Amino acid sequence: MINEKELEKFTSTYSLDRIKSFIYSSNDTIEDITQRYHNNVKISQALYPELTTLEIILRNSINSTFRKYISETWIKDEIANNILLEKNDYDLLINAYNITKKECFSSKKEFSSGRVIANLNFGFWTNICMKKYNSKIWNKIYLFKGVFVNYPSKTQAIGIISQKLYAIKKLRNRVFHYEQIFKYPQKTLKLYNDIMELLSYLPNDNLNVVKETSTFLNLYNELSIKINNKKT
């Protein structure tokens, strides 16, 4: 059982609220909390290749498809005319555009739409992949198949993809804000599998970042064995 005074040492470092999120029962010890925190950091770190690869390939696949089928200058056109995006997403685009202009000016780099693309966060791209854009984007099968080139069906399924992306976005935000993601290991594993599924729909090349750098499954299995052994 944990004494409240034992937790006070975390007040000025990791915060009590954060540390308390790793308390699962009244029988837990400081050692239990510490081990869970360490495990959480390790599993979060192990998800980095999958999360970053999905984000980068998704945005570049959308951008490439829009440039091919909508307009080579779709970013510039959208900023000027706001034909495609809903207000909240348009505001995100304008914000990324303004940030990019300032960055390029201060660093004396050439401004480009590619730099704007890189400054648009994962939330923007997951918003694009929502059913609210069916009429403008996803009901046009050449746009859907342009982005999700390896999707196994001939019909679009942006609703299913959107649900998975929303859950992955929440996971990604928790990982990059150093929050608890491993209280329910099977849920974390499901999200990992969803990431891998979505990556299988997107364009691929011979860079093989995930294949060459991922440690998630090995670590997941290792930690699961330790957790199960502690329960017995």
Residue pairs with C-beta under 8 A, 6 or more apart in sequence:
1 26
1 27
1 28
1 29
2 23
2 28
2 29
2 30
2 33
6 30
7 16
7 19
7 20
8 16
10 16
10 18
10 19
14 37
18 178
18 179
19 33
19 37
21 179
21 180
21 183
22 32
22 33
22 36
22 37
22 40
22 180
23 33
24 32
24 36
24 183
36 182
39 182
39 223
40 180
40 181
40 182
41 178
42 219
42 223
43 181
43 182
43 188
43 216
43 219
43 220
43 223
44 175
44 178
44 181
44 182
46 214
46 215
46 216
46 219
46 220
47 171
47 175
47 181
47 192
47 195
47 216
48 175
49 209
49 210
49 213
49 214
49 216
50 192
50 195
50 196
50 199
50 210
50 214
50 216
51 168
51 171
51 172
51 175
51 195
53 199
53 209
53 210
54 168
54 195
54 198
54 199
54 202
55 122
55 125
55 172
57 199
57 202
57 203
57 204
58 125
58 129
58 147
58 165
58 198
58 202
59 117
59 120
59 122
59 125
60 117
61 146
61 147
61 148
61 149
61 202
61 203
62 125
62 128
62 129
62 147
63 75
63 117
64 146
65 143
65 146
65 147
66 74
66 143
67 73
67 74
68 146
69 140
69 142
69 143
69 146
70 84
70 143
71 77
73 113
74 84
75 93
75 97
75 113
75 116
75 117
76 113
77 83
78 84
78 85
78 90
78 93
79 93
79 94
79 97
82 90
84 136
84 137
85 93
86 132
88 127
89 124
89 127
89 128
92 120
92 121
92 123
92 124
92 127
93 116
93 120
93 124
96 116
96 119
96 120
96 121
96 124
97 116
99 119
100 111
100 115
100 116
100 119
101 111
103 109
103 115
103 119
104 110
104 111
104 115
109 115
122 169
122 172
123 169
126 162
126 165
126 166
126 168
126 169
128 137
129 138
129 158
129 161
129 162
129 165
130 158
130 162
131 138
131 158
131 159
131 162
133 158
134 158
137 143
137 144
138 144
138 156
138 158
139 156
141 154
141 155
141 156
144 151
144 156
144 158
145 151
145 156
147 202
148 161
148 201
148 202
149 201
149 202
149 203
150 200
150 201
150 202
150 203
150 204
151 157
151 201
161 198
161 201
164 194
164 197
164 198
165 198
167 191
167 194
168 191
168 194
168 195
168 198
171 181
171 188
171 191
174 180
174 181
175 181
181 188
182 188
182 223
185 220
185 223
185 224
185 227
188 220
189 220
192 216
192 217
192 220
196 210
199 210
